[in-house]
Amino acid sequence: MAIATTPFDPADYLTDGDGIEEYLRSAFETEQVSAITDALGVVARARGMTALAQDTGLTRQSLYKALGKDGNPGFETVMRVAHALGFRLTAERLPA
């Protein structure tokens, strides 16, 4: 008898601001565009793509495309999404 499994979706577990902040911070620390894009997409799904579309002024379809697996969002989209999620991007000096 086969074991029944379900796909893991981290969006199901991002239920509070602290968890979301840590999830995004971890993605940005990788400095990998694909990890950052994926994390923004996961958080967007956790918060609700329809509400995020309204808050950013973008369509749900464009958000799914930009923040999806093969997405490549422009900087303006990243800024709009981050702001709508209640975050801002800041500069931090790298250690020497």
C-alpha positions as CSV (number, residue, x, y, z in Angstrom):
1,M,0.0,0.0,0.0
2,A,1.4,3.4,-1.1
3,I,1.9,6.2,1.4
4,A,-0.3,9.2,0.6
5,T,1.7,12.4,0.5
6,T,0.9,16.0,-0.3
7,P,3.3,18.6,-1.8
8,F,4.9,20.9,0.7
9,D,4.0,24.6,0.3
10,P,5.8,26.9,2.7
11,A,3.0,29.5,2.1
12,D,0.8,27.3,4.3
13,Y,3.1,28.0,7.3
14,L,3.8,31.8,6.8
15,T,1.1,33.0,9.1
16,D,2.6,36.0,10.9
17,G,4.9,38.9,10.2
18,D,7.9,37.6,12.0
19,G,7.9,34.3,10.1
20,I,7.5,36.2,6.8
21,E,10.3,38.6,7.6
22,E,12.7,35.7,8.5
23,Y,11.7,33.8,5.4
24,L,12.4,36.8,3.2
25,R,15.6,37.7,5.0
26,S,16.9,34.2,4.5
27,A,16.1,34.3,0.8
28,F,17.9,37.7,0.3
29,E,20.9,36.5,2.2
30,T,21.5,33.8,-0.5
31,E,21.9,36.6,-3.0
32,Q,20.4,34.3,-5.6
33,V,17.8,35.9,-7.8
34,S,15.8,32.7,-8.1
35,A,15.6,32.2,-4.3
36,I,14.5,35.8,-3.8
37,T,11.9,35.6,-6.5
38,D,10.6,32.3,-5.2
39,A,10.4,33.7,-1.6
40,L,8.5,36.7,-2.8
41,G,6.1,34.5,-4.7
42,V,5.6,32.2,-1.6
43,V,4.9,35.2,0.6
44,A,2.5,36.7,-2.0
45,R,0.5,33.4,-2.0
46,A,0.5,33.3,1.8
47,R,-0.8,36.9,2.0
48,G,-3.2,36.5,-0.9
49,M,-2.4,37.2,-4.5
50,T,-5.7,39.1,-5.2
51,A,-5.1,41.5,-2.3
52,L,-1.5,41.9,-3.4
53,A,-2.5,42.7,-6.9
54,Q,-4.8,45.4,-5.6
55,D,-2.1,46.9,-3.4
56,T,0.6,46.9,-6.1
57,G,-1.6,48.0,-9.0
58,L,-0.5,44.9,-11.0
59,T,-2.7,42.1,-12.2
60,R,-2.8,38.7,-10.5
61,Q,-1.6,37.2,-13.8
62,S,1.4,39.4,-14.0
63,L,2.3,38.7,-10.4
64,Y,2.0,35.0,-10.9
65,K,4.2,35.3,-14.0
66,A,6.8,37.5,-12.4
67,L,7.0,35.6,-9.1
68,G,6.6,32.1,-10.5
69,K,9.2,29.4,-11.0
70,D,10.6,30.9,-14.2
71,G,9.8,34.5,-13.3
72,N,12.2,37.4,-13.7
73,P,10.5,40.4,-12.1
74,G,11.8,43.9,-12.8
75,F,13.1,46.0,-10.0
76,E,10.0,48.1,-9.9
77,T,7.9,45.0,-9.5
78,V,10.1,43.8,-6.6
79,M,9.8,47.2,-4.9
80,R,6.0,47.3,-5.3
81,V,5.6,43.8,-4.0
82,A,7.9,44.4,-1.0
83,H,6.2,47.6,-0.1
84,A,2.7,46.0,-0.5
85,L,3.9,43.2,1.8
86,G,5.0,45.8,4.4
87,F,8.7,45.6,3.8
88,R,11.4,47.9,2.4
89,L,14.7,47.1,0.8
90,T,17.7,48.7,2.4
91,A,21.4,48.9,1.7
92,E,23.9,47.2,4.1
93,R,27.6,47.2,3.7
94,L,29.2,43.9,3.2
95,P,32.0,42.8,5.6
96,A,35.5,43.5,4.3
